[in-house]
């Protein structure tokens, strides 16, 4: 069995065809739809996801994205770039059958990044958070249907990017003034919104966060079939949660390859920590290849194009090494 590897989401540059070629060429068994934030607002992960919203609109202010009353240039641009990226992906996945990952920002990170009319984050307003999550769910439903139509052989894996999730749960998100933080959101409310969003897709749903203290248990209860994280930020405090996740069938998308230009060790060395974790948890080495997907630690938008290609190739070799030598 060959181990699985895929990308996280973003790539450097602004050429949709080049990005699709890289994402499908590097990961022949598990390609993904790339994001190219270098093109500007609307091509970034926040802007792209705001472009998916149904009956809810946003525009760019100097401080970031803000709610609008009607669709404007910024949300139209976001939709247009997404269409361009999908056209390119469709071109390079003719006849493809297998797993294909698409990413969208989850409702809680989106609520920290989108401003209300007055400049405070949507996160401050429980009703606005509900509306945002509902609008995102509708938009994702349409987006996934579009991807299915374009690439009918694909088994779509939906990745929800939630780098701000831990900060939302712990009350660490700073207000517009930066002098205070918003109140922590109740865990059951957070879990409920994620569960409703996961239910939009009847396939695999992975939640990605490259922040510390990823809430593995909450994500599993919310319907995530996989959790994607920066492996270097794990502490032994998370051992029990990870052991339970693996035994419960949750896939671990382990970020082990740096997201910006850095020397790359040998591929087997990159996943040495994963093997050690398995031994520490007393898990059967044979389950490594089926439980683990190897990825970069985060998106590769800040990397050079040459490094981005090398990092993705390195992920594939590291995953193969895990599968071939699980001990």
C-alpha positions in Angstrom: 0.0 0.0 0.0 1.3 3.5 -0.8 0.8 6.1 1.8 -1.4 9.1 1.0 -0.2 12.7 0.7 -1.8 15.9 -0.4 -1.5 19.7 -0.2 -3.1 22.1 2.2 -4.5 24.7 -0.1 -2.4 27.7 -1.2 0.4 27.9 -3.7 2.7 30.8 -4.8 2.2 32.7 -8.1 -0.9 33.8 -10.0 -1.3 31.3 -12.9 -4.3 29.0 -12.4 -3.2 26.5 -15.0 0.3 26.3 -13.6 -1.1 25.8 -10.1 -3.5 23.1 -11.2 -0.8 21.3 -13.1 1.4 21.4 -9.9 -1.4 20.2 -7.6 -2.4 17.3 -9.9 1.1 16.4 -11.0 2.6 16.3 -7.5 -0.3 14.4 -5.9 -1.5 12.0 -8.6 -3.6 10.0 -6.1 -4.9 12.9 -4.0 -4.9 16.2 -5.9 -6.5 19.4 -4.5 -8.0 22.7 -5.8 -5.2 25.3 -5.3 -5.7 28.8 -4.0 -3.5 31.6 -5.3 -3.6 34.6 -2.8 -0.8 36.5 -4.6 -3.5 37.6 -7.1 -5.0 39.9 -4.5 -8.1 40.2 -2.3 -10.7 37.6 -3.4 -8.1 35.0 -4.3 -7.0 34.6 -0.6 -8.7 31.9 1.4 -11.0 34.4 3.3 -12.0 36.2 0.1 -12.6 33.0 -1.8 -14.9 31.6 0.9 -16.8 34.9 1.2 -17.4 34.6 -2.6 -19.2 31.3 -2.0 -21.8 32.9 0.4 -25.4 32.9 -0.7 -27.5 36.1 -0.2 -24.6 37.6 1.9 -21.9 39.9 0.5 -18.6 41.4 1.4 -16.2 44.1 0.2 -12.6 45.0 1.0 -11.9 47.9 3.4 -8.4 49.0 4.5 -9.0 47.0 7.7 -10.1 43.8 5.8 -13.3 42.3 4.6 -16.6 43.9 5.6 -20.2 42.9 5.1 -22.0 44.7 2.2 -25.7 45.1 1.4 -25.3 44.0 -2.2 -22.8 42.2 -4.4 -19.9 44.4 -5.5 -16.7 44.2 -7.4 -14.8 42.3 -4.7 -17.2 39.4 -4.3 -17.6 39.2 -8.1 -13.8 39.0 -8.5 -13.6 36.2 -5.9 -16.2 34.2 -7.8 -14.5 34.8 -11.1 -11.1 33.6 -9.8 -12.7 30.5 -8.3 -14.3 29.8 -11.7 -10.9 30.2 -13.4 -9.3 27.8 -10.9 -12.0 25.2 -11.4 -11.6 25.4 -15.2 -7.9 24.8 -14.8 -8.4 21.9 -12.4 -11.0 20.4 -14.7 -8.6 20.5 -17.6 -5.9 18.5 -15.6 -8.3 16.0 -14.1 -10.0 14.6 -17.3 -11.0 11.0 -16.5 -9.6 11.2 -13.0 -11.1 8.8 -10.4 -10.1 9.0 -6.8 -9.9 11.5 -3.9 -9.9 15.2 -4.7 -9.7 17.9 -2.0 -11.4 21.3 -2.0 -11.0 23.8 0.7 -13.2 26.5 2.3 -12.8 28.6 5.4 -15.0 27.3 8.3 -17.6 29.5 9.9 -15.6 30.4 13.0 -12.5 31.6 11.3 -14.7 33.4 8.8 -16.6 35.1 11.7 -13.3 36.4 13.1 -12.1 37.7 9.7 -15.4 39.4 8.4 -16.4 42.8 9.8 -19.9 44.0 10.6 -20.9 47.4 9.2 -19.5 49.1 12.4 -16.1 47.5 12.0 -16.3 44.8 14.8 -16.0 41.2 13.8 -19.1 39.1 13.0 -17.9 36.9 15.9 -19.3 39.5 18.3 -22.9 39.0 17.2 -24.4 35.5 17.7 -27.2 36.1 15.2 -24.7 37.3 12.5 -22.6 34.1 13.2 -25.7 31.9 12.6 -26.5 33.8 9.4 -22.9 33.5 8.2 -22.8 29.7 8.9 -26.1 29.2 7.1 -25.1 31.2 4.1 -21.8 29.4 3.9 -23.6 26.0 4.1 -25.8 26.9 1.1 -22.8 28.2 -0.9 -20.7 25.1 -0.2 -23.6 22.9 -1.3 -23.6 24.7 -4.7 -19.8 24.6 -4.9 -19.6 20.9 -4.2 -22.3 20.2 -6.8 -20.3 22.2 -9.4 -17.1 20.3 -8.6 -19.0 16.9 -8.9 -20.4 17.9 -12.3 -17.0 19.0 -13.6 -15.0 16.0 -12.3 -17.6 13.2 -12.0 -15.1 10.5 -11.1 -13.8 12.4 -8.0 -14.5 11.3 -4.4 -14.6 14.8 -3.0 -12.9 15.5 0.4 -14.1 18.8 1.9 -11.5 20.6 4.0 -12.7 23.4 6.3 -9.9 25.8 7.3 -10.3 26.8 10.9 -7.0 28.3 12.1 -8.8 30.7 14.5 -11.0 28.0 16.1 -8.9 27.6 19.3 -8.8 31.4 19.7 -12.6 31.5 19.4 -13.0 28.8 22.0 -10.6 30.4 24.4 -11.7 34.0 24.0 -8.4 35.1 22.4 -9.7 36.9 19.3 -8.9 40.6 19.5 -11.5 43.3 18.9 -11.2 46.0 16.3 -9.6 48.4 18.8 -7.1 45.6 19.7 -7.5 46.6 23.4 -9.9 43.8 24.3 -10.9 40.3 23.2 -14.3 38.9 22.2 -16.0 36.6 24.7 -15.2 32.9 24.2 -18.0 31.2 22.2 -19.7 28.3 24.0 -18.2 24.9 22.8 -21.6 23.4 22.0 -22.5 26.4 19.8 -19.1 26.0 18.0 -19.6 22.3 17.6 -23.2 22.7 16.4 -22.3 25.1 13.6 -19.4 22.8 12.5 -21.8 19.8 12.6 -24.3 21.6 10.4 -21.6 22.5 7.9 -20.2 19.0 7.8 -23.6 17.6 7.1 -23.6 19.6 3.7 -21.2 16.9 2.4 -21.8 13.2 2.4 -18.1 12.3 1.9 -15.0 13.0 3.9 -14.8 16.2 5.9 -11.4 17.3 7.2 -10.9 20.3 9.5 -7.5 22.1 9.1 -5.8 24.3 11.7 -2.1 25.2 11.8 -2.5 26.7 15.3 -1.6 25.0 18.6 -4.2 23.2 20.8 -6.4 21.8 18.1 -9.6 20.5 19.7 -9.6 17.0 18.3 -12.5 15.7 20.4 -14.8 18.6 19.5 -14.0 18.2 15.8 -14.7 14.5 15.8 -18.1 15.1 17.6 -18.9 17.8 15.0 -18.6 15.2 12.2 -15.0 15.6 11.0 -13.7 12.4 9.5 -10.2 13.9 9.5 -8.1 16.5 11.3 -5.3 18.4 9.5 -2.6 20.0 11.7 1.0 21.2 12.2 2.6 18.1 13.7 5.4 20.1 15.3 2.9 21.9 17.5 1.6 18.7 19.1 2.4 18.1 22.8 2.0 14.9 24.9 -1.1 16.5 26.4 -2.9 15.6 23.1 -1.8 12.0 23.2 -5.1 10.6 24.5 -7.2 12.7 22.1 -5.1 11.5 19.2 -5.2 7.8 20.3 -9.0 8.0 20.6 -9.2 9.7 17.2 -7.1 7.0 15.4 -9.0 4.2 17.1 -12.3 5.8 16.2 -11.3 5.8 12.5 -10.4 9.5 12.2 -7.7 10.3 9.6 -4.8 12.4 10.6 -3.5 14.9 8.0 0.0 15.5 9.5 1.8 18.6 8.5 5.5 17.7 8.6 7.0 19.7 5.7 7.8 23.4 6.3 5.4 25.8 4.4 8.2 28.3 3.5 11.6 27.7 1.9 13.7 25.5 4.2 16.2 22.7 3.8 14.3 19.4 3.4 15.6 16.4 5.4 15.4 12.9 4.0 11.7 11.9 3.6 11.9 9.1 6.2 13.3 11.7 8.7 10.3 14.0 8.1 7.9 11.3 9.4 10.2 9.9 12.2 8.1 11.8 14.8 4.9 10.2 13.5 6.4 6.7 13.9 7.5 7.7 17.4 4.0 8.9 18.3 2.5 5.6 17.1 4.9 3.7 19.3 4.2 6.0 22.3 0.5 5.4 21.9 0.9 1.6 21.5 -0.9 1.7 18.1 -0.2 -1.0 15.5 2.4 0.1 13.0 0.4 -1.5 10.2 -2.3 1.1 10.7 0.0 4.1 10.0 -0.5 4.2 6.2 -4.3 4.0 6.4 -4.6 6.5 9.2 -2.1 9.2 8.1 -2.0 11.6 5.2 1.2 13.5 4.9 1.0 17.3 4.0 3.0 20.5 4.4 2.4 22.2 7.8 0.3 25.0 6.1 -0.4 26.5 2.7 2.6 27.2 0.5 1.7 30.7 -0.7 4.8 32.2 1.0 7.2 29.7 -0.6 9.1 30.1 -3.9 7.6 28.1 -6.8 10.6 25.8 -6.9 10.3 25.1 -3.1 6.5 24.6 -3.3 7.1 21.8 -6.0 9.9 20.3 -4.0 7.9 20.3 -0.7 4.9 18.6 -2.4 7.2 15.9 -3.9 8.8 15.5 -0.5 5.3 14.8 1.1 4.7 12.0 -1.4 8.1 10.4 -0.7 7.6 10.7 3.1 4.1 9.1 2.8 5.7 6.2 0.8 8.4 5.8 3.5 5.7 5.5 6.2 3.8 2.9 4.2 7.0 0.9 3.3 8.6 1.1 6.8 5.9 1.7 9.4 8.3 0.5 12.2 
